[in-house]
Amino acid sequence: MQKTLVVIPTYNERANLESMVHRVTEVISSIEVLVVDDNSPDGTGQLADDLAAANPRVHVLHRAGKDGLGAAYRAGFAWGFERGYGYLVEMDGDGSHHPEQLPALLAALDAGADLAIGTRWMPGGEVHNWPTSRRLLSRGGTAFARVMLRSHLRDITSGYRAFRASALRSQHVESVASQGYGFQVELAWRIERAGLVITEVPISFTEREGGTSKMSLGIVLEAMGRVFAWGVADRMPGAAPRRRSVVNPATPTGGQQADRA
């Protein structure tokens, strides 16, 4: 396995951060964590500093203020590029993603994937503690993106992902301007459209128990608007050609079956 960095963006996640960081560092002995904190008023940044002082595999990047999920990940990825990490992982800091499932994502990269997506909406995937309305919103958003972008990904909005650093560099991740769901959709779509190899790995997603969700109507509308615009532009005469991607849906037992787009 390559040198691996888990990037965890935070804003007011003091209630969840310590548990998440401990779980990540325990699951794989060599893995490192970067907490990217947007000047949380609840003291998350100070807690992150305390965790870093106690564990040399924990690092902290402080940013001036709340600037969105996409900007936090771009900053975290740039930090990782500068320090030579081969694998970079996105993981929420609210406890919804299970660090214990990270080895399956990294195994997909070891097997040749450029991007491994932790997927809720495939055999073996689960969602816990979501009301029906939230499930419908997520499934509907995914279906809309799949149709508009002609994507074969089952969970293009998922925020639990592992990338080869080379794949992120090749897609100029610093130029991805979207935030929230839009950032996740755009980045996965760029990698799929470029013809790189993507593996979808079933995960269990659990709604946060502490803190407050950052999801808002504005984030949803931004994502839908951008997806619609990308889909229209992709169908216009003169649009850049789409390359044939390889999407490998991993089975719950860890096998893979190729599905050429």
N, C-alpha and C positions, 0 to 999 in steps of 0.2 A: 504494500500500500504506500502511496505517495505521502509526503508531508502534508498534513490536513489541518485546515483552519475552519472552525465553526463560527460563523458570523451571526451574532444575536443583536438585532436592533432593539433599543429599549426607550420607552417614554412612560414614566410612572409605572414601573413593573417591580417595585421593591418587594411586593408580597410574593412574587413568584421567582425572582432571579436566582436567589441562592440555591434553591432546590434544583433548578434547571442546570446551573453551572456544575454543581456537584454530580448530577446524573450524567452529564456529558463527559466529564473528565474521568468518571469511573467506568464508563462503558468500553472505552478503548484507552489503554494506558499511555499511548503516545500522542493522542489528539490534543489540539490546542483550541482555545476559545478566545474570540475577540468580542467584547461587549461594546456596541456603538451606542452611546447614550446621548440623547438630544437635550441635555441640560434639564433633566427631569426635576420638577419642583418637590417631588416626594422623597428625594434623597437616593434614588436608584444609582446615580453616578458615584456617590460616596461609597455605597455598598459594593459596587463593582470594584472600586479602588481597594477596598478592604479584602475582597476575594482575591484580587491580583497580588496583593502583598503577601497573602498566605499560600499562594500556589503559583509557581513560575510558569505554568502552562496557561494561565489566565491573563489576558491583556485587556486594556480599556482604551477606547478612542472617544474623547469628549468632543462634542460639537456644540456650537454656540446656542442653538435653539431648535425647536421642532420644525423640521424641514421635510418630513415625509419619508415613507418607507423606502422608496426608490433611491433617494439621495443618501440615506443611511447605508444601503447596500452598496451603492457605488463607492462610497468612501471606504467601507470595509473591504471590498474587493481590491481597491487600489492599495490599501495597507498590506493586504496579502500578496499582491503582485510584487511589491517592493521587497518583500522578505522571502520570496522564493517558494511559496506554498504551491504544491502541485494540484491539490484538491481543495475546493472552497465550497462550504455548505451554508445554505440558508436555513435558519431555524427560528421560529417564534419564541419569544421570551416569556410567554404567558402560560406555558404548560400544556398547550394544545397538541404539540408535537412530542412524541415519545422518543427520547434519546436512545432508548434500548433498541429501536428499530433502525438506528443509523448504520450499523454494520451491513445491513442488507443493501442500503443505498450505495455505500462505498464498495461493496462486492460487485455491484453492477458496473461501476467505473473500472474496477480491476479487470472485469471481463471484457472491457472495450468500449463501454458507453462514454459518450461525451457529456451527457446529462442524464442523471437519474432523478425521476420525479416520484415523490411519495404520493400515491394516488388513493383517494378515498372511494372513487366511483368505479371499482373493478372488483372481480371476485377476490375475496380475502380482505378487501378494504372495509373499514367501519367508521361510523360517525356516532359519537356518544353525546348525549345531553343537548342536542339541537332540537328546537321545535320544528314542526312541519314547515312553517313559513320560511325558516332559515335554510332548510334543506331544499325547498323549492327555489329559493333565490339562487343558491349555489349551483344547483343542477341546471336551472334556466340560464344563468350566466355562462356556464360552460357550454351548453348547447348552442347558444347564440354565437359564442366565439368560434366554436367548431365549424358552424355553417358559414359565417362571414369570412373566416380565414382559411377555410378548406383544410382544417387541421384534423389529424388522426389521433390527437392526444385526448385521453379520457378525462383528465383533470388539469387543464391548462392554467387554472387559477391557483393551484396548490402552491403553498409557500414553504413546503418542506422539500428541499432539493439539494443535490450534490452535483457539482460541475468539475470538469477538468479546467484548470486555469487557462490552458491553451484554447479551449472552446470559447470562454468568455473574452479572451483577448481577440480572437478571430472575429467576434461579432461587435467589437468596439463597445463594450458594456458602458463605458463612460458617456456614450452618446444617447443612452436610453433615457428619455426625459419623463416617462410616465411615472405615476405614483401608485401605491396601493395595488389593487388587483391589476390595474393597467400595466404596472411594471412587470408583474409575474407573467401576464399574457404576452406582452411584447417580447420579453427576453426568450421565453420558450418558443414563440413563433419564429423569431429570427433564427434560432438554432435549428428548428425543424425545417424551415424554408431553405436554409443553407445546405441541407442534405447531410447533416451530422447525425450521429447515432444516439438515439434516446431510448432509455429503458424506463418503463413505468413499474414501480414496486408498490404492492398493496400496503397501506398503513392504517393504523387506528388513530382517529382524530378525536380529541376530547375537548369539549368547550371549557374555557377557563373557569377556575373556581374562585380566584382572587383578582382584584383590580377591575378596570373598566375597559371594555372593547373600544378600539380606535376606529372601528368601522362606522362609516357615515353615508348618508344619501349622496353627498358630494363625491365621495370616492367611487361609489357604484356608477354614478352618472358619467364621471370622467372616463372610467374604464369602458362603458358601453359606447360612448361617443368616439373614443379613439379606435375601438375595435371596428365600428362601422366605417370610419374613415379609412383605416388600413385595408379593410376588405374591398371597398370601392376602388381604392387606388391600385390594389393588386390585380384588379380585373380590367384596368384601363389599357388601351393600346400603348405599347412602349414600356410597360412595367417590366422590371427586372425578371428574368426567367426564374422559375422555381426549380430547384434541384430535387432529385428523388431522395427522400430521407428514409431512414430505417427506424421504425418504432418497434421496440421489443417489449411486449407486455409480459412482465415476469409473473409466473404462477405463484400462488401462496406458498408452495414448497420450495421456491427459489429457482425453478427452471425458467427457461425463456423460449418464446416462440416468435419467430420473426414475422413482421407484418410490413411489407414494403408499401410505402405511400405512393 
